[in-house]
Amino acid sequence: MITIIAFYLFATLTIAPALLVIFARNPVHSVLWLILAFFNAAGLMLILGAEFIAMLLVIVYVGAVAVLFLFVVMMLNIDFASLRSGFTKNLPFGLLIALVLLAEVVIAVLSRSAGPNLVVHHAVVVSGPVQPNIVGIGTLLYSRFLFPFEIAGLILLVAMIGAIVLTHRSRGDTRGQKVSRQIDRRPQVAVKNMQPVSGEGVSL
């Protein structure tokens, strides 16, 4: 009974902030509601026994992504009037996407009877004592799914390099660092001993 009550509590507190993210007029409030939704989704994952996913939701999504959204929204000077002006123009396209997503949800609900069959054919049989799900994920990730994991890492690396290249701009009013000249510089050239007269200082 306690588990059922906790499930419905976390589910309600996940759906309600998710709706408030959409309907909130202030984008800062939307990000704060999003953080609350992530926390409650983490609670749902704990009830399901997926503590690793719950930890990812709190550390990655709340601790990094949502906080980054909050800082970006607070720092940028966004003209919200111009954003709202195109609402009616893009409304048909938004309704079309909403209908497609709704159709996907309906198809997924109607085909739930195929779920047990898929689980039987694709489930990973774990022999031996029961282990925490973090250990199970790590074992599968670095053994059976090692190659896709490495490919995903390479794709993220390429995306990061591409973002740096696209956003990098060379400016003419700045002095760049030349590491080779700094390494080749010798103390005899860089340092000069002076004997200034008292009260006169050093003339450069």
FIDRENRO-44546 format. One record per atom (N, C-alpha, C, O, CB): residue in one letter; y, z, x. Coordinates in pm, whole numbers, padded with zeros to 5 digits, always signed. Atoms other than C-alpha are relative to their C-alpha. Glycine has a CB too. Example, Ala and Ser with C-alpha at 12.3 -4.5 7.8 and 13.67 -1.06 7.14 Angstrom:
a-00119+00000+00089a-00450+00780+01230a+00120+00000+00090a+00118+00066+00194a+00003+00125-00099s-00119-00006-00082s-00106+00714+01367s+00109+00073-00077s+00220+00090-00026s+00046-00142+00041
***
This chain:
m-00120+00000+00082m+00000+00000+00000m+00127+00000+00086m+00224-00070+00056m+00000+00121-00093i-00117-00005-00089i+00241+00084+00283i+00024-00136+00064i+00138-00179+00080i-00018+00108+00108t-00013+00133-00061t+00169-00253+00446t+00060-00100-00098t+00145-00181-00060t-00138-00050+00049i-00054+00092+00102i+00240-00439+00120i+00148+00026-00023i+00228-00067-00033i-00079+00014-00133i-00142-00034+00020i+00566-00250+00068i+00084-00048+00119i+00192-00104+00101i+00016+00153-00019a-00074+00045-00119a+00672-00320+00428a+00012-00151+00004a+00115-00205+00044a-00070+00050+00128f-00006+00147+00000f+00583-00689+00388f+00109-00050-00094f+00192-00133-00056f-00136-00059-00041y-00100+00046+00096y+00792-00735+00074y+00141+00042+00041y+00237-00030+00015y-00032+00054-00140l-00132-00044-00047l+01077-00534+00226l+00053-00093+00109l+00167-00139+00102l-00007+00144+00053f-00043+00089-00108f+01088-00743+00544f+00021-00143-00051f+00114-00211-00007f-00102+00000+00114a-00015+00136+00053a+01039-01067+00348a+00131-00014-00077a+00201-00114-00062a-00119-00036-00092t-00126+00006+00076t+01329-00985+00113t+00120+00003+00094t+00217-00070+00075t+00009+00117-00099l-00110-00012-00095l+01551-00884+00405l+00004-00115+00100l+00095-00122+00182l-00010+00130+00074t-00006+00123-00079t+01464-01212+00578t+00058-00115-00082t+00139-00193-00031t-00139-00037+00051i-00047+00109+00086i+01527-01447+00285i+00147+00019-00039i+00225-00076-00038i-00086-00010-00126a-00138-00024+00043a+01850-01280+00169a+00102-00031+00111a+00199-00102+00084a+00016+00145-00046p-00095+00040-00105p+02030-01300+00509p-00003-00149+00031p+00099-00206+00068p-00029+00077+00127a+00007+00144-00025a+01903-01658+00549a+00087-00076-00100a+00153-00173-00064a-00146-00049-00008l-00088+00063+00099l+02077-01752+00224l+00146+00030+00030l+00233-00055+00010l-00035+00047-00141l-00139-00035-00033l+02390-01565+00333l+00050-00077+00122l+00170-00101+00134l+00012+00150+00025v-00040+00085-00113v+02390-01765+00658v+00057-00132-00050v+00152-00185+00006v-00120-00026+00095i-00042+00130+00053i+02429-02080+00449i+00130+00013-00080i+00219-00071-00068i-00109-00060-00088f-00110-00009+00094f+02679-01953+00193f+00119+00081+00051f+00221+00087-00016f-00048+00059-00128a-00113-00076-00053a+02900-01734+00415a+00112-00095+00042a+00086-00197+00105a-00044+00088+00120r-00115+00085-00035r+03249-01880+00458r+00043+00020+00144r+00092-00074+00208r+00117+00029-00092n-00039-00029-00138n+03314-01712+00791n-00119-00027+00092n-00225+00032+00072n+00050+00147+00015p+00115+00029-00087p+03094-01856+01071p-00045+00119+00083p-00163+00129+00118p+00034-00113+00093v+00040-00121-00072v+03100-01523+01257v-00093+00083-00086v-00192+00137-00037v+00123+00083+00042h+00088-00072+00092h+02950-01357+00950h-00135-00070-00011h-00238-00004-00024h+00065+00013-00138s+00126+00075+00006s+02689-01634+00937s-00090+00034+00118s-00211+00052+00101s+00027-00150-00004v+00080-00034-00117v+02577-01558+01292v-00053+00142-00010v-00167+00168+00028v+00083-00015+00129l+00046-00138+00017l+02558-01185+01215l-00114+00009-00101l-00210+00083-00080l+00116+00089-00043w+00111+00003+00096w+02343-01255+00908w-00123-00064+00063w-00236-00024+00032w+00041-00079-00128l+00113+00064-00068l+02127-01481+01127l-00073+00099+00090l-00196+00099+00097l+00047-00120+00081i+00061-00102-00084i+02068-01194+01369i-00084+00096-00084i-00194+00134-00045i+00108+00078+00078l+00076-00088+00090l+01961-00971+01079l-00128-00068-00048l-00232-00004-00057l+00086+00041-00121a+00120+00074+00043a+01720-01243+00957a-00103-00004+00112a-00223+00009+00085a+00038-00142-00043f+00094+00002-00112f+01566-01268+01306f-00069+00135+00016f-00190+00141+00040f+00073-00037+00130f+00059-00133-00013f+01512-00891+01322f-00108+00023-00106f-00216+00074-00074f+00109+00108-00012n+00099-00021+00106n+01333-00885+00987n-00118-00095+00014n-00230-00059-00022n+00066-00019-00137a+00113+00090-00029a+01125-01190+01080a-00089+00058+00109a-00211+00042+00106a+00051-00140+00043a+00079-00068-00103a+01018-00995+01389a-00085+00111-00063a-00198+00133-00021a+00092+00059+00109g+00079-00101+00070g+00909-00714+01156g-00119-00061-00071g-00227-00001-00071g+00086+00074-00099l+00112+00069+00063l+00694-00961+00962l-00107-00038+00102l-00226-00026+00074l+00049-00126-00073m+00097+00035-00103m+00532-01077+01285m-00078+00123+00046m-00197+00112+00078m+00070-00065+00118l+00071-00123-00037l+00449-00716+01373l-00105+00037-00104l-00214+00082-00069l+00098+00116+00018i+00098-00029+00104i+00278-00670+01038i-00122-00090+00013i-00235-00047-00012i+00063-00017-00140l+00111+00095-00017l+00067-00981+01109l-00077+00024+00130l-00180-00039+00153l+00053-00142-00002g+00066-00026-00127g-00027-00840+01450g+00041-00093+00112g-00021-00092+00218g-00146-00009-00018a-00048+00093-00103a+00165-01105+01644a+00119+00064+00072a+00233+00022+00054a+00041-00138-00062e-00110-00072-00065e+00364-00868+01862e+00071-00083+00105e+00188-00059+00135e-00051+00126+00063f-00065+00086-00100f+00429-01136+02123f+00110-00085-00064f+00219-00098-00008f-00104-00091+00067i-00102+00080+00070i+00612-01358+01872i+00115+00088-00045i+00230+00046-00041i-00062-00073-00122a-00107-00093+00038a+00804-01054+01745a+00089+00031+00119a+00212+00037+00104a-00059+00129-00057m-00079-00026-00120m+00913-00978+02100m+00086-00121+00037m+00200-00105+00079m-00092+00037+00116l-00079+00121-00028l+01021-01340+02149l+00118-00013-00095l+00228-00051-00053l-00088-00125-00009l-00109+00008+00096l+01228-01329+01831l+00114+00092+00037l+00231+00055+00026l-00050+00032-00140v-00104-00097-00032v+01413-01019+01944v+00068-00033+00132v+00190-00031+00142v-00058+00141+00005i-00057+00019-00134i+01457-01102+02313i+00068-00137+00011i+00181-00146+00058i-00110+00013+00107v-00053+00135-00021v+01508-01480+02303v+00102-00037-00107v+00215-00074-00075v-00114-00102-00001y-00087+00048+00106y+01657-01555+01962y+00118+00094-00025y+00232+00049-00034y-00079-00019-00129v-00109-00095+00024v+01856-01237+01901v+00079+00025+00127v+00202+00022+00126v-00053+00132-00056g-00068-00037-00123g+01932-01150+02262g+00070-00113+00071g+00161-00088+00150g-00095+00060+00091a-00060+00113-00073a+02023-01499+02380a+00063-00102-00093a+00183-00127-00086a-00105-00068+00086v-00048+00113+00080v+02054-01773+02119v+00107+00045-00099v+00216-00013-00104v-00117-00066-00075a-00095-00044+00103a+02225-01582+01838a+00128+00055+00062a+00238+00030+00012a-00064+00105-00091v-00119-00053-00067v+02459-01398+02077v+00082-00115+00060v+00205-00110+00058v-00040+00101+00110l-00072+00117-00051l+02546-01733+02240l+00075-00070-00112l+00191-00108-00095l-00097-00097+00068f-00068+00058+00116f+02624-01878+01897f+00124+00082-00036f+00230+00026-00064f-00095-00008-00121l-00111-00087+00038l+02844-01577+01825l+00118-00017+00095l+00232-00027+00051l-00045+00145-00002f-00109+00017-00096f+03044-01614+02147f+00064-00138-00011f+00186-00150+00000f-00051+00023+00142v-00055+00134+00012v+03081-01990+02103v+00088-00012-00124v+00196-00070-00118v-00113-00104-00006v-00078+00007+00124v+03201-01953+01743v+00130+00077+00015v+00234+00034-00035v-00082+00054-00118m-00121-00082-00014m+03447-01680+01840m+00098-00059+00101m+00218-00037+00090m-00038+00141+00042m-00088+00053-00104m+03583-01868+02143m+00060-00135-00037m+00172-00166+00005m-00077-00014+00129l-00050+00133+00033l+03621-02217+01995l+00102+00007-00113l+00089+00086-00206l-00115-00092-00039n-00102+00009+00105n+03925-02302+01788n-00041-00113-00095n-00001-00228-00078n+00143-00026+00061i+00056+00100+00091i+03748-02479+01502i+00089-00013-00123i+00131+00086-00182i-00145+00040-00042d-00078+00026+00119d+03945-02642+01224d-00098-00010-00119d-00158-00115-00143d+00085-00132+00015f+00097-00004+00109f+03736-02536+00923f+00044-00083-00120f-00040-00126-00199f-00023+00143-00043a-00047+00084+00110a+03956-02726+00679a-00051-00143+00015a-00093-00204-00083a+00154+00000-00007s+00050+00136-00022s+03858-03057+00838s-00151-00007-00015s-00204-00111-00056s+00040-00048+00138l+00144-00001+00018l+03492-02954+00837l-00038-00003-00148l-00133-00070-00187l-00061+00121+00067r+00031-00004+00143r+03498-02879+00465r+00042-00127-00071r-00008-00156-00180r+00068+00121-00065s-00048+00120+00068s+03680-03204+00385s-00109-00105-00013s-00107-00184-00108s+00118-00058+00075g+00106+00100+00007g+03369-03412+00457g-00123+00045-00076g-00228-00019-00069g-00040-00039+00137f+00116-00053+00071f+03141-03202+00236f-00045-00094-00111f-00163-00126-00123f+00031+00139-00059t+00036+00087+00113t+03155-03428-00070t-00051-00136+00049t-00136-00198-00016t+00120-00018-00093k+00043+00130-00052k+03113-03741+00143k-00145+00006+00048k-00220-00090+00030k+00091-00045+00114n+00135-00013-00054n+02793-03610+00306n-00096+00068-00097n-00211+00093-00062n+00004+00078+00129l+00085-00070+00096l+02658-03442-00009l-00124-00082-00038l-00233-00024-00042l+00079+00033-00124p+00123+00074+00035p+02419-03728-00111p-00104+00001+00111p-00224+00016+00085p+00034-00144-00034f+00094-00003-00112f+02265-03741+00236f-00064+00137+00015f-00184+00147+00042f+00071-00039+00131g+00056-00135-00006g+02224-03362+00238g-00100+00026-00110g-00203+00090-00086g+00111+00102-00007l+00095-00017+00110l+02056-03369-00103l-00129-00077+00027l-00238-00030-00007l+00063-00048-00132l+00119+00077-00034l+01818-03640+00020l-00088+00077+00099l-00210+00084+00082l+00040-00137+00059i+00077-00079-00098i+01715-03428+00319i-00062+00122-00067i-00176+00158-00038i+00091+00044+00118a+00054-00116+00071a+01675-03125+00091a-00121-00037-00084a-00217+00039-00091a+00107+00064-00088l+00113+00044+00082l+01445-03321-00140l-00122-00031+00087l-00235-00001+00048l+00038-00124-00082v+00111+00028-00091v+01234-03439+00155v-00065+00130+00047v-00187+00141+00049v+00047-00083+00121l+00054-00129-00043l+01197-03082+00283l-00073+00069-00114l-00178+00130-00093l+00112+00090+00054l+00066-00061+00115l+01113-02960-00067l-00136-00066-00026l-00233+00002-00058l+00090-00010-00124a+00127+00071+00018a+00844-03229-00098a-00102+00044+00104a-00220+00059+00072a+00021-00151+00008e+00092-00046-00105e+00694-03119+00236e-00053+00139-00031e-00172+00166-00011e+00070+00001+00135v+00045-00134+00035v+00682-02756+00121v-00100-00004-00115v-00201+00066-00112v+00120+00089-00038v+00091+00011+00114v+00518-02854-00209v-00135-00055+00045v-00239-00005+00002v+00060-00091-00110i+00125+00056-00050i+00258-03067-00028i-00077+00104+00080i-00199+00114+00068i+00027-00124+00087a+00068-00103-00079a+00185-02781+00213a-00063+00106-00089a-00173+00154-00061a+00097+00065+00097v+00055-00101+00091v+00137-02536-00075v-00120-00054-00076v-00220+00016-00094v+00108+00047-00100l+00111+00059+00076l-00086-02775-00272l-00123-00027+00086l-00235-00030+00035l+00045-00128-00065s+00114+00030-00088s-00302-02851+00032s-00049+00124+00074s-00116+00112+00177s+00038-00107+00100r+00042-00122-00070r-00360-02487+00125r-00151+00019-00005r-00206+00096+00075r+00069+00121-00062s+00146-00011+00007s-00725-02525+00022s-00067-00059+00123s-00180-00024+00155s-00052-00069-00125a+00057+00059-00122a-00779-02733+00336a+00017+00091+00119a-00039+00064+00226a+00064-00134+00029g-00024-00090-00112g-00663-02444+00552g-00125+00061+00059g-00144+00053+00180g+00090+00108-00043p+00122-00058-00058p-01000-02263+00586p-00086-00100+00075p-00146-00066+00177p-00082+00063-00108n+00080+00101-00069n-01173-02589+00680n+00057-00031+00138n-00017-00046+00236n-00008-00127-00083l-00062+00027-00130l-00921-02657+00954l-00020+00116+00096l-00042+00096+00215l+00150-00028-00017v+00018-00117-00086v-00953-02303+01082v-00141+00006+00055v-00162+00044+00170v+00031+00128-00077v+00139-00005-00045v-01331-02329+01098v-00023-00100+00113v-00094-00070+00209v-00095-00030-00117h+00027+00103-00099h-01321-02651+01298h+00080+00018+00128h+00034-00022+00235h+00030-00135-00058h-00088-00006-00117h-01036-02566+01534h+00022+00141+00052h+00101+00159+00145h+00133-00061-00034a-00021-00137-00046a-01060-02191+01578a-00062+00017+00139a-00164-00044+00171a-00061+00101-00099v+00050-00031-00134v-01109-02060+01931v-00087+00125-00009v-00040+00230-00051v+00117+00021+00101v+00093-00113+00007v-01412-01835+01955v+00019+00085+00124v+00006+00037+00237v-00147-00049-00012v-00022-00094-00111v-01340-01530+02168v-00117+00095+00005v-00141+00170-00089v+00134+00077-00017s+00114-00089-00016s-01643-01350+02299s+00041+00122+00081s+00134+00117+00162s-00117-00073+00069g-00030-00121-00075g-01642-00998+02430g+00086+00095-00081g+00103+00076-00201g+00068-00033+00130p-00081-00100+00071p-01421-00701+02343p+00132-00058-00050p+00183-00156+00004p+00028+00119+00090v-00127+00044+00057v-01110-00742+02132v+00113+00029+00099v+00121+00139+00154v+00028+00071-00137q-00110-00013-00095q-00802-00797+02349q+00132-00021-00070q+00137-00085-00175q-00016-00100+00116p-00133+00021+00063p-00429-00785+02271p+00034-00148-00007p-00013-00228+00073p+00110+00075+00080n-00027+00142+00020n-00284-01109+02145n+00087-00057+00112n+00085-00179+00133n+00069-00021-00135i-00075+00050-00116i-00047-01133+02445i-00097-00046+00109i-00076-00149+00172i+00095+00109+00054v+00101+00039-00099v-00351-01140+02674v-00071-00127-00044v-00099-00214+00039v-00103+00114+00021g+00065+00121+00050g-00517-01400+02450g+00088-00122+00016g+00039-00228+00055g-00038+00017-00143i-00092+00113-00014i-00207-01622+02449i+00011-00041+00146i+00009-00159+00178i+00139+00035-00056g-00009+00031-00142g-00175-01596+02826g-00125-00067+00054g-00117-00159+00134g+00028+00125+00079t+00126+00060-00045t-00542-01675+02879t-00012-00145-00043t-00051-00231+00036t-00119+00079-00053l+00007+00138+00049l-00528-01986+02660l+00108-00087+00063l+00083-00204+00095l+00013-00003-00152l-00112+00079-00049l-00188-02096+02791l-00022-00046+00142l+00015-00157+00178l+00129+00079-00010y+00017+00034-00141y-00288-02090+03158y-00142-00048+00032y-00178-00058+00149y+00034+00120+00085s+00131+00057-00025s-00640-02224+03114s-00019-00128-00081s-00018-00237-00024s-00111+00102-00035r+00027+00116+00083r-00702-02456+02819r+00123-00088-00020r+00112-00211-00021r-00052+00044-00135f-00123+00076+00029f-00338-02556+02756f+00094-00002+00121f+00216-00010+00105f+00073+00061-00121l-00084-00003-00120l-00216-02547+03118l+00076-00131+00018l+00195-00130+00049l-00086+00028+00124f-00066+00129-00020f-00141-02921+03137f+00114-00023-00100f+00222-00061-00056f-00102-00113-00012p-00114+00013+00092p+00069-02935+02814p+00112+00099+00031p+00230+00067+00013p-00045+00020-00144f-00102-00098-00036f+00248-02619+02928f+00084-00048+00118f+00206-00034+00117f-00066+00135+00034e-00074+00052-00116e+00340-02777+03262e+00086-00120-00041e+00198-00134+00008e-00098-00041+00112i-00078+00115+00047i+00453-03097+03086i+00124+00048-00075i+00233-00008-00058i-00087-00090-00091a-00116-00055+00072a+00677-02891+02855a+00103+00056+00097a+00224+00040+00075a-00045+00110-00098g-00093-00050-00101g+00827-02721+03160g+00076-00112+00069g+00196-00099+00094g-00073+00083+00102l-00066+00114-00062l+00901-03057+03322l+00102-00064-00093l+00210-00105-00051l-00103-00103+00044i-00094+00058+00097i+01061-03188+03002i+00125+00085-00010i+00236+00032-00015i-00067-00013-00138l-00117-00088+00005l+01286-02882+02984l+00083-00010+00128l+00206-00005+00123l-00044+00146-00022l-00073+00017-00126l+01376-02925+03353l+00082-00128-00001l+00197-00128+00041l-00097+00000+00119v-00073+00127+00009v+01471-03290+03295v+00117+00012-00096v+00225-00041-00070v-00093-00113-00043a-00109-00018+00096a+01676-03190+02990a+00114+00082+00060a+00231+00052+00037a-00052+00068-00127m-00104-00082-00063m+01860-02924+03191m+00079-00082+00103m+00201-00074+00108m-00063+00123+00067i-00070+00082-00099i+01937-03167+03475i+00087-00105-00069i+00199-00131-00025i-00102-00070+00093g-00080+00098+00074g+02053-03429+03223g+00125+00059-00060g+00231-00004-00059g-00083-00062-00108a-00118-00065+00056a+02286-03182+03055a+00103+00029+00109a+00223+00014+00086a-00039+00131-00070i-00093-00026-00111i+02436-03087+03393i+00068-00130+00044i+00189-00131+00068i-00073+00065+00120v-00057+00128-00044v+02483-03453+03492v+00101-00053-00102v+00207-00104-00065v-00111-00104+00022l-00088+00053+00103l+02641-03547+03157l+00130+00080-00011l+00234+00023-00043l-00070+00000-00134t-00120-00084+00015t+02885-03254+03156t+00078+00017+00130t+00188+00072+00128t-00039+00134-00052h-00070-00017-00127h+02977-03267+03524h+00113-00101+00012h+00095-00220-00011h-00098-00014+00119r-00117+00086-00019r+03322-03405+03591r+00061+00028+00137r+00085+00144+00172r+00105+00023-00113s-00062-00016-00131s+03470-03468+03936s+00152-00004-00016s+00207-00098-00075s-00047-00111+00098r-00145-00010+00010r+03833-03361+03962r+00064-00025+00136r+00010+00016+00239r+00042+00139-00054g-00067+00030-00125g+04079-03484+04222g+00091+00109+00050g+00132+00107+00166g+00077-00125-00015d-00092-00105-00041d+04296-03172+04226d-00071+00123+00054d-00008+00227+00070d+00087+00039-00115t+00074-00114-00054t+04022-02945+04362t-00058-00037+00136t-00085-00154+00163t-00112+00044-00097r+00058+00019-00132r+03888-02903+04714r-00147+00039-00005r-00181+00155-00030r+00077+00082+00108g+00142-00026+00004g+03514-02934+04728g-00050+00068+00126g+00012+00060+00232g-00076-00128-00022q+00060-00069-00113q+03291-02732+04954q-00087-00096+00080q-00174-00164+00024q-00084+00121-00047k+00079+00084-00090k+03150-02919+05256k-00084+00092+00089k-00037+00145+00189k+00091-00094+00086v+00088-00097-00066v+02853-02715+05371v-00029-00042+00144v-00037+00043+00232v-00131+00015-00078s+00034+00045-00135s+02774-02931+05674s+00111+00034+00100s+00083+00075+00212s-00026-00152+00001r-00111-00036-00089r+03122-02879+05822r+00007+00150+00022r+00042+00195+00132r+00133-00051-00058q-00002-00145-00018q+03098-02507+05761q-00109+00046+00096q-00088+00138+00175q-00017+00069-00134i+00110-00039-00089i+02762-02487+05939i+00030-00042+00144i-00001+00031+00238i-00132-00062-00046d-00029+00050-00136d+02881-02698+06236d+00119+00071+00065d+00139+00055+00186d+00027-00149-00005r-00118-00065-00058r+03194-02487+06285r-00042+00111+00097r-00132+00189+00067r+00090+00057-00111r+00033-00096-00105r+03186-02273+06603r+00108+00108+00007r+00223+00084-00030r-00016-00070+00136p-00101-00108-00009p+03357-01938+06667p+00119-00035+00089p+00230+00013+00066p-00065+00127+00052q-00111+00037-00088q+03564-02094+06947q+00108-00078-00073q+00226-00072-00036q-00052-00081+00118v-00096+00078+00077v+03729-02323+06693v+00057+00082-00115v+00174+00068-00151v-00065-00127-00052a-00041-00073+00119a+03745-02085+06401a+00084+00123+00032a+00166+00164-00050a-00121+00041-00079v-00068-00125-00034v+03877-01778+06586v+00089-00023+00122v+00048-00085+00219v-00103+00114+00027k-00094+00013-00111k+04182-01764+06812k+00063+00137+00027k+00121+00200-00061k+00110-00106-00031n-00057-00130-00038n+04288-01452+07002n+00149-00014+00026n+00193-00102+00100n-00072+00057+00125m-00145+00001-00013m+04660-01380+06979m+00047+00135+00052m-00016+00238+00026m+00068-00034-00136q-00064-00123-00047q+04881-01124+07150q+00147+00000-00046q+00237-00028+00033q-00010+00013+00157p-00138+00006+00052p+05187-01100+06927p+00088+00112+00059p+00043+00222+00090p-00002+00011-00154v-00097-00101-00047v+05497-00922+07045v+00027+00097-00115v+00032+00057-00232v+00136-00069+00050s-00019-00104+00101s+05559-00598+06862s+00128-00030-00079s+00236-00046-00023s+00008+00141+00066g-00114+00022+00088g+05785-00656+06563g+00024-00143-00037g+00104-00169-00126g+00120+00052+00062e-00021+00142+00029e+05763-01036+06562e-00110-00061-00086e-00085-00156-00160e+00011-00077+00128g+00110+00056+00078g+05423-01100+06406g-00060-00122+00067g-00033-00150+00183g+00047-00036-00138v+00072+00116-00053v+05208-01410+06450v+00054-00124-00068v+00067-00127-00190v-00154+00013-00021s-00046+00128+00055s+05340-01764+06405s-00121-00092-00014s-00192-00118+00084s+00110-00065+00090l+00114+00087+00026l+05083-01991+06245l+00041-00146+00014l-00042-00235-00005l-00058+00026-00140
***
